[in-house]
């Protein structure tokens, strides 16, 4: 996508993911080996009351869904003869929140809303886009939220 394609207020459904106990353990063993992410008995005795996904696992699933979503939008733009430009680097994120535990069997649906955009003052030819991403479990309860920022090329640079 290019800068002009982002519309403040627009929402995008990124997709959903069902978390399994095996996947939760596999991720935790590799990246976040807390007892409540890897051991059922220890998890039951924890403040979470059961095995649950690492927050970083939830975030990585969201990022994967987001990357695939925007790749599909780029493919559609290219097929329609519209300009496609790689998004630039991300200068970071704000307000990362893991609001509820994600348990085996939970399906988290992720969506984004463009909350702000402006031409970059420091990178000519680029704009800065801010996107709030949330994850809702199957009960409609927010389990995850983050506001990310990304540079996007302006139309006259993307061609």
N, C-alpha and C positions, 0 to 999 in steps of 0.2 A: 504494500500500500504506500501511497505517497501522502504527504501532508494534507493536501486538499481533500483527500478521500475521508479523512477523519472528521466527523460531525459531532460537536459538543452535544451531549444528551443522548446520542445514539447508543443503543445496547446491542451486544453481540452474544449469542449463546455459544459457548465454546464446546460444550459437550459434557458428558457425565462419565463417571468412573465408579465401578463397584469394587470396594476394598475387600480383600480376602485375608484370612488369618495367615496363610502361608506367605503371601506377598508382604504383609506387614512385618512379619518376622525376618524375611529375606532382606528387606530394605534396612530394618533396624540393625541387623547383624553387620551389615556393610557400613552403615553411616551414623547410626544413633542407638548404640546398644544399651538402652535403659531397660531395667527389668520389666516395666509395664508394656514395653514394645516386643519383648521376646519370650517371656515366661508367663503362661496362663495363671499359674498359682500365685506368683508374685504380683501379677497384674490385679488379681481379685483382691489382694490385700492392700493395694495402693489406693490413692485418692480417686483414681479413675474407675475402680471397681471391676475392671476387666481389661483384657488385651486391647490396646488401641494403637492407632497409627502415629508415627512421629509427625510432628507438625511439618518437618522438612519433607517428609514423604508426601503429605498433602500438597505442599507448595510445589514439589517437583512434578506431581501429576498435573496440577494446574498449568505449569509452564509447558509441559508436553502438549496438552490439549490446546493451549494458546498458540504455540508454534505451528501445529498442524492446521489450526483454523486459519491463521493468517497466510500460510502457504497455499491453502485452498483458494482464498480470496485473490492471491496473486495469480494463480493459475487461471481463475475465471477472468481476471482483468486482461491477462495476456491473450486468452482465447478471443476476447471481445475487441482486441486491438487497442486497449487502453494502456497508459503508461504503468510500468511496474518498476519499482525501485526497492532495493533491499533497505530495510529499516536500519538506521544507524545504531550506535551503541546506546545502552541505557545508562543515564547518569545516576541511577539508583531508584530506591523506592521509599515510601513513607508508610507509617501506620500499619505495619504487618501485625495481624491479629489472628490467633488461633482461639476461636471463641467457644468451641465445644470439642470434645474428643470425638474422633472418628473410629468406630468399632468395626470389626469384621461383619460383612454383610451390608454395611452402610453404602449407599450410592450417593455420591456428591455431584451435583450439577453446578458447573461453573459458568459464570457470565461476566461480561465486562460492560462498563459504561464509560464513554469518553467524558471526562469531567472538565478538562481545560486544554487549550492549545494556544500557542503563540509562536511567532517567528523567533528563532534563536538570536540572541544579541551577540553571542560569542562564536557562532558557526554560520557564516554566510551561506545561503543556499539551503539551510535546514530549518525545520520548525521543531518545537518541543511539544510533545503530546503527553498528557497525563490521563491514565486509565485506572479506574477503580475496578478491581476484580473481586467477586464474592463467590463463595461456595455454599450451597444449601443442601442439607441432607434430605432424605426421602420424606421427612416430616415437614419440610419447608423451613427448617431452622438454620440460621447462619452458623456455619462452623469455621469459616475462613474469610478474611478480608485483607486486601493490600491495595495501595495506590502506587502504581508503577509509572515510570517516566521513560520515554524513548524519543530519540531523534528520528525524524522522518524527512526525507528529501522533499524540497519544494518542486512543483511541477516543472519549472524551467530547468532544473538541474537533472530531473529524472529522465528526460527524453533522450 
